[in-house]
Amino acid sequence: MITSRRLLLSLVVVVVSGCAARTRFRATGELAGQTVDTTVDSAAAAEYLGKGPRRSDTTSESEVTRAVEDCEADPDDPWAMECLGQRVSPDFATIDFVAKLYDRPANKRAQDEFHALVERIGSADASGTAAAPAAFRRYVIAFVPGYAYKKNADSGADFAAQRRLLGKKGFRTVLIPTDQAGSVEDNARIVAGGLNRLAESEPKILVVSASKGGPEVARALAEGLSTKAAARVKAWISVGGLLRGSPYADRFLKGHRRFFAKLGLAFNGLSPIVLDDLSTDVRRPAFDSLRLPLGLLTVQYVGAPLSGHLSKRSRHRYELVRSQGPNDGLTLLSDELIEGGVVVTDVGLDHYFRDPEIDLKTVALAYLVLERLEGKTTPSS
């Protein structure tokens, strides 16, 4: 859904996964209100999930306990999650990431409500009672697309399907047309300009971004809004946001990989600026220096795949990043989080959010936010 089919695809031309076959463990259980039935990379991960069979493994129970304590695993800390993944296994760290986020009351309420909304809205659509509440329809929803959204329209990076569905429910939506291959900073100025113009006539604005659109929106909200716009932009939903960059992009900053990646991007009519622009060395300090407007509600929608969930498309990138901790095949899960934000995880989905219900889920996210803005639900830590 959220990023071009070729987002960094050309970067793979000189890389092979080199991944050895690994022992798989069947795992079934419930995680953050979601039923999970897949395979994982360790007995410890299977047991953590809740119903995995007890089997011999290279990591003993005492070693797992010691690793959790030593790493001081914290979902907000990518280095702590990397430590846990290396000491136990990447799937164990991903389960721990999701479980600990769900332990936070605001996230648990949001997660449970999200699933209820998906079911409720889906049932309403089936029965023909699809109109959104009038209070919700007073908001305009501004979408900021992902990378190469024009070149690869079938990727879903332009949110076209979601905008159509929301329109049927009576919402007014707009797409802020960024440069599909432009830099984060240049696009942030475009986004800020679009929101400032929108705020001249719209008192209630909800922003939704995808993938590379995430850091662009963050910079626009922190540095580019007029006083009026800062007051009128009420919330931001970041879907799979590359807020602090991509370790996968880091692989192509030097040497022959950089040369061939630039060649591949040029062949596809795209700028090589994406290589440096999405590096974690650039994006992490840039994002962490930003200060978002006070009172802005932020919701991060995070796909959290376990190794058994990976498609052929995402497996290669996931494997290249797995040593650095829980990831969605392009970015570390911890790097998608915003301090003070509400997090909704979707276990099993990767960065591309390929899901038959993804359009419905996007609408549910909008409802989730609007219910909070309209006072039905008050988030708290």
N, C-alpha and C positions, 0 to 999 in steps of 0.2 A: 503494500500500500504506500509506504511513506517515502520511498526513494527510488530513483531511476533504476530500471533493470540493469543499466550499465554503470551504476554508481561505483566507480573505482574498478569496474570489471576489467578494464584494459590493463589495470595494474598487475593482473595475475599472469601476464604472458610469460614471465621469466621465472615463475615460482612453481615448485611442486611441493605437495604437502609433506612427503617423507614420513608419513605417520605409520607407525607399526601397528599391527592388529592388537587390540586390547581385549581383555576379558570383559564380558558384559554381564550385568546382574539385573535380573528382573526386579522391578520396583513398582509397588502399587500403594497408594495412600492418598491422603488429602493434604493439600498445601495451600495455605492462604485462601481457604474456602473453595478450592478447585480440586476436582478429582484428577489424579495423575496416574497413568498406567503406561510405563515405558521401560526402557533399559537405562542403566546408569553405569558409571565407570568404576564403582567400588562397592564392596559389601557395606562399608560404613555409610555410604550415601543411600543405599537401599534400606538399611535399617532406620536411618534418620527419617526417611519419607514415611515410615510407619508400619509397612506390612511386608517389607522385603525379607526374604529368607535369610536366616543366619548361616553364613558360609565362612570358611576360612579365608583370610585376606592378609595382605602384607602389613596392614595397619591394625594393631590391636586396639581394644576398647580403651585401655589406659593411654595409649599413644594419641588417640582421638581426643580424649579429655584434656590431655596435656597440650595438644596443638590448639584447641579452642581457647584455653587459658593463656598460652604464650602469645598467640597472635592477637589477642584482644579483639576478636573479629567484630567489626562495626560496619554495617552496610554503607555508611557514608565515607568510609576510608578505603580507597582502592588498594593501598599497600597492605592493610590488614587482611582484606579478602584475598589478595594474591598470596599472602603467607599461608592462609588456611587452605587454599587450593593446592599449594605445593606440598604442605605438610600432610594433608589427607587426600583430597582429590578435587578437581574442578567442580564436579557435580555436587559433592558435599558442600562446597563453598556456595554454590548457587542456591541450594536448598536453604542453607543457613541465611543467606542474603534475603531471600523471600520471606522466610519464617520470622526473622527479626523485624523486618519492616511491618509485617502483619501484626506483630505484638504491640505496635504503637497504636493507641486507641483511635486516633484520627484516621490512620490508614485502614484499620480494620473496619471502621464504619464505612469509609469510602469504598473499600473493596467489596464488602457485603452488599452495599447499596448498588454498586455498579452491576453486579451479577443479577440482582433483583430487577434493575431497570432494563437490562438486556431482555430478560424474560417478559417483563410487563410491556415494554414498547413493541416487542415482537408480536405478542398476543393482540395488542391494540391494532397493529397494522393488519393482522390477519382478519380481524373482525370489522375493519373499515373505520375504526374510531381513532384516526391517526393524528388529528390536529393537536399541536402543542398548547399548553396553557397560555392564556393571553399575556400573563406577566412575563413569560419567557420570550414571547414574540416581540417584546419591546426592545430586546437586544439585537444588535447587528453583529454577526459573526464574521470576523476577518480572518481569512486563511492565508498563511504564508507557505509557499510550496517548497519542495525539496529540490535536490540537485538534478539538473538536466530534465526538468519536468515538461518542457516543450518537446524536446527531442525524443523522449520516450514517454509519450502520453499514456501508454497502457500500463505504466508502472504504478499509477495511482498517486504520484507525487503532487499532482495538481488538485487533489481532493474533489475531482469532478463528481464522482458518484455520491460522496457524502453531501456535497452542496445540493445536488438534485434531490436527495432524500429529505434533507432539511427544508428545502423549498416546498416540498409537498406538505410539510407540516406547518407551513406558514411563516417560517423563518426568513429573514432577509440575510443573505450572505454576500460577501465580496471576496475576490481574490486579489491580493496585492502582488502585481506582476514583477517579480524580481528578475535580475539577470541570471538565467539558468546556470551559467558557468562563472558568474562573478565572484569576487572575493566577499568574505563575511562582512568586512567593514563597508564596502561599497553597497552591498545589499542592505545592510543595517540602515544606511542613510535613506535608501528607497523605502524601506518599511516604516521608518520614522515619519517620512514625508506623507506616506499614505495614511497612517494613523492620525497624524495632525490634521490632515484635510478632512478625514472622516469625522473627527471630533468636533469640527465646526458645526455639524448638523446633527450628530448622533450623541445622545447623552449616556448611552450604555453600550459598551463595546466588549466583546469577548474575542480574544485572539487565539488561534490554533495554528501551531507550526508542526512541520515534519522534518526530521533528520537534520540536514544542514541548515534548514530554516530556523532551527532552535537557537544556535549562537547568534544568528542574525537578528532574531526577535529580542534576545537578551540584551544585546548592545543597543538596539533601538529603544527599548523600554528604559534602560538605565541612563542613556546619554542623549537621546534625540527627541524626546517628547516635549511638546509645549506644556505650559502649566495646565491649560485646559484639557489637553489629551491625557496627561498623567492622572487627572481626576476622573476622566471618563472611561479609560481602559480599566475594566473591573477585574479581569481575570485572564490568565494565560494557560492554555493546555499545550504541553510539550509532548509530542508523540515521537518516541525513539530519538530524542534530541542528541545530536553530536555536540553537546554543550562544551565538553572539554577535549574534543578531538577524538581521533581514532588511532589506536596502536597499529592498526593495519596500514594506515597511511604512513606511519613512521618508518615502515620497512622500505619505503621508496624515496627516501630523502638523499641517498648517496649512491655513488658508484654506478654499476651497470644496471641495477634495478631502476634507478632514477632515469637513466637514459632511455631504457625501453618503455618505461611507464609514460614518459613524456611523448615518445613516439606513438604509443597506443592512443593516448588522449588526443593528440593532433590528428591522427587518422580518423578519429570519431568526431572531429570538429569541436573538441572541447579544450579549454585552457589548462595548461599544466599548473596553474596557480593553486589548484585544489590540493596538490601534494603538500606544499608548505602550509597552506591555509588550514588544513584539517589535522596537522601534526599536533600531538599532545604538548610538545614543547611550546607551541604558539598558543593553543587554545586554552590550556589549563590556567596559566597566569592571567590571560586576557579575561576569561570568565570569572575567575575568583576575585578579580579586582573590581568587578561591577557591583553596583548597589541598585537593586530594583526598587521601584516606587513603594513607599510605605502603604500598607493596606492592600496591595495586590495579591489576589488569591492565585496560587500556582498549583497546577496538578500535572504530575509526570506520569505518563502512560508508558510502562516499561515492559517490553517483551523479555521473558526470562526462560530461554530454552535449556533443557537438559540435553546431554549428548545424544540420547536416544531419539530426540525430537528433530534432529537436524535434517534438512533436506540436502540433496546433492549440491544445490546452489550455495547454501550457507555453510556447509560442513568444512570446506577448505579454509575459509577465512576464520571460522571459529577455532579450528585446530591451530592455526598460526598464532592466535591470540590467547589460547587457553592457559598457557603458562603464567599469564598475567592476572588470571582470576576470572570470575563470572563475567561473561560477555554475551552479546547478542549476534556475534559474527562480524561486527564492525567497531563497536565501542564497548568499553567496560561498563557494566551496569551501574557501578557506583558513580561513574562520571556523568550519568544522566540525571542525577539527583540535584535538587535545589534546596538549600537550607530553608527550613520552615515550610516547605511545600508538602502537599499531600501526594502520596504515591499509590498508584494502582498498577499491580503487576498482572501480566497475563502469561501464566506458566505454559511453556511449549511453543510460544511464538518467538521468532527471531526478528532481526532488524527490518525485515521486509513485510512483516505482519500479514502474511498470506493466510487468510482465514475466511471461510464462506460468510461469516457473520461480521466482518470487520466494518462494513458500512453501518450496520445496526449498532455496533459497539461504539463507533465514533459519535453517533447520536446519543447513546447512553452516557458517554463522557460529558457531552454538552449539557444534558439534563442534570447530571450529577453536580456540575459546577453551578448551573442556574438555580437549582434548589438551595444551594448554600448562599448564593448571592441574594436570593429572595427571602432568606431567613428561615426556611423550613428546617435546615440542618446547620448547626453551628460547629465548625471544626475546632478541635482543640488538641493540644499535644498529649 
